[in-house]
């Protein structure tokens, strides 16, 4: 499984509509409206590298109101949630 973090600049008047349209795309697991230099951050999870192009370049970038995207591909996942689950194994009373 490949995970990509996609930073999205959007037309300010269309942020909710853009976020909703992106969230509906297959491969997009979450879309966050954020403060800072970008308007939205989308988490994309796909099986194959080529699928990233299908989701990001062919779909996200073409949604009306999307101005620019910048994509970061994750190498490893470090999560407190995952660590808590691992330590909780076998600790049930």
C-alpha positions in Angstrom: 0.0 0.0 0.0 1.3 3.4 -1.0 0.4 6.5 0.9 0.6 10.0 -0.5 0.0 13.3 1.3 -1.4 15.8 -1.2 -1.3 19.5 -0.4 -3.9 21.4 -2.4 -4.4 25.1 -3.2 -8.0 25.8 -4.0 -10.2 28.7 -5.1 -11.1 30.1 -1.7 -14.7 30.5 -2.7 -14.9 26.7 -3.5 -13.0 25.1 -0.7 -16.0 23.1 0.7 -17.1 21.9 -2.7 -13.5 21.0 -3.8 -12.9 19.1 -0.5 -16.2 17.1 -1.0 -15.4 16.3 -4.6 -11.9 15.1 -3.7 -13.2 13.0 -0.8 -15.5 11.1 -3.2 -12.6 9.9 -5.3 -11.5 6.2 -5.1 -8.2 6.1 -3.3 -8.7 9.2 -1.2 -9.2 8.2 2.4 -9.4 11.7 4.0 -9.5 15.3 3.1 -8.6 18.0 5.7 -9.4 21.7 5.5 -6.3 23.3 7.2 -4.7 26.6 8.2 -1.4 27.7 6.7 0.0 27.9 3.2 -2.4 25.4 1.6 -6.2 25.1 1.7 -6.6 21.3 1.8 -4.6 18.2 2.6 -5.7 14.8 1.1 -4.5 11.4 2.1 -4.3 9.1 -0.9 -3.8 5.3 -0.3 -3.4 3.1 -3.4 -1.8 -0.3 -4.2 0.4 0.6 -7.2 2.6 3.6 -8.0 0.7 4.1 -11.3 -2.5 4.5 -9.3 -1.1 7.6 -7.8 -1.1 9.3 -11.2 -4.6 8.1 -11.8 -5.9 9.6 -8.6 -3.8 12.8 -8.3 -2.9 13.9 -11.8 -5.9 12.6 -13.6 -8.6 13.3 -11.1 -7.7 15.6 -8.2 -5.9 18.1 -10.3 -8.8 18.3 -12.7 -11.5 19.1 -10.2 -12.9 22.6 -10.7 -11.4 24.9 -8.2 -8.1 23.1 -7.7 -5.3 25.5 -8.5 -2.2 23.5 -7.6 -1.2 20.3 -5.9 2.0 19.2 -4.2 2.5 15.5 -3.4 4.6 13.8 -0.8 4.9 10.0 -0.9 5.3 8.3 2.5 8.2 5.8 3.0 7.2 4.6 6.5 4.3 5.1 8.9 4.9 5.9 12.5 1.8 6.1 14.5 1.0 6.3 18.2 -2.2 4.5 17.5 -0.3 1.6 16.0 2.1 1.4 18.9 -0.8 1.4 21.5 -2.4 -1.5 19.7 0.8 -3.5 19.6 1.4 -3.0 23.3 -2.2 -3.8 24.1 -2.0 -7.3 22.5 -2.5 -10.0 25.2 -3.1 -7.5 28.0 -6.9 -8.1 28.3 -8.1 -9.3 31.7 
